[in-house]
């Protein structure tokens, strides 16, 4: 049996803790948090969640999962640091997170990081328990996406 790689979450240094949907998950042994631009030396066994690429599926279960955590306007610069990691997308899920930016428009299928993490773990058949425990919009997210989550 192969050991599962930890999920790596690279957080932009300007991401505000008060608005960060995954801050409560620090300390979870399944997750490894790094501050951008720091990254693991070897990401060869990983796939990265993004807005392009094939849909994430159970066929990707052998890979580690990489997520970038920051506002959408910071995403492009963060992606450049991990460009060699193949991207996967999520099905057309709907965020429950109330968006408030008056300056930048978020992508229509953009999710809060905790929502994307939870959905990806479910799709990969991994343990997603506890991931939404501290997320204020968990019930709404699960209800509005019930048909698309395994």
N, C-alpha and C positions, 0 to 999 in steps of 0.2 A: 504494500500500500504506500502510495506517494504522500509525503508530508505536504500539506497545503501551505502555500506561500502567504505571508500576511498581506492584508490590504494596505497599500501605501497611500497616504493622503498628504499631498504637498499643499501647504497653506500659504497664501500670499501674506507677506509681513504686514500689510496695511489692512488686512481683514479685521474688522471690529469684532471683538469677542462677544459683545452684547448682541450682535446680529448673527453670529456664527451658529448655524444649526447643528454642528457636530462637536462643539466645544465640550459638551457633557460626556462625550464618548472617549475623551482622553483617558488613558489608563486601561481601556479595553484591550486585552491581550491579542485579539484578532486584528488589531489595527496598529499601524506604525505612522506616526505623525512627523512630518519634516517641514521646516520653514523654507519657502522658496528663496533662493534658487538651489538650496541643498537638495540632493537626490541620492538614492542608492547608487552605488557604483555599477551594479549589474541589474538591468531591467529586462534582460533577454527573455525571461519567462513570464512577462506581463503583457496585459492588454490595458489600454487606457480608455476610459469613458470620454466620449466627445460628441460633437454634433455631426460628424461625418463617419463613414465606414459602414461595414455590415452590422446587422442587428446582433447584439449580444445574445448568446444562446447557451444551452447546456454543452454544446460542442466546445465551448471556451472554458469549461470547468477545470481543465488542467493548468490554466494560466493564473498567475497572480493578478490582482486587480489594482489599477492605479487611478486615483481621482485627484483632480486639481480643485482646490477650494479658494475661491476669490470671486470678486464681482465679474460679470461678463466682460467688462471693458478691460480687465487685466488678463483675461484668459489667453489672448493671442500671445502675449509676451511669455506667459508661463508655459504654453505649449511648445514654444521654440526650444526650451530646455529639455524636453522629453520627446522631441519630434520623431525619434527612431522607434518609439513604442507604437505598435499598431493600434488604431482606434476602433472602438465598437460604439454603436449607438443603442439607445434604449427604445422600446416601442413608444408610440405617441401618448405618453402619460401626461396628466395635467397637474401642475403644481397647486398646492393648497397655500403656499407661502404668499402673503400679501406683499406685492411689489410696490415700492414707493419711489423709485427713481424718476426724477423729473428731467434728468439730463440725458440718460441713455435708455434705449429701448431694449428690453430683454428679449431673447429669442422666444418664439411662441411655445416651443417645447422645452424651454429651460426649466430645470428643476432646482430646488434647494439641494444642497449637497447631501443632506441626510436622506432626502427622498430618493435621490439617485443611488446612493449607497444601498439603501434598503431594497430597492427594486432590483439592482444588479445582483445582490446576494441571493434573493429569491429566484431569479432567473437561472443563476448558476447552481442552484440546489444547495446553497450553503446556509449555515445557521445565521438567521437575521434577528434572532431573539434579542430584545433589549435595545435595538437600534432606534426605535421610535419612542421609547419610554419617556424621554424628556422633551419631545417635540410637540409643541402646543397645537400644531395643526395635523397631528397624526391621524385622528379619526376621519377628518375631512379628506385627507389624502387617500386613505385606504378605501373610503366609500366611493369617491369619484373615479378610482382606478381599479375597482374590484374585478372588472371584466378582463383587464390586461395583465394582472399580476398572477403568477402561478400559485 
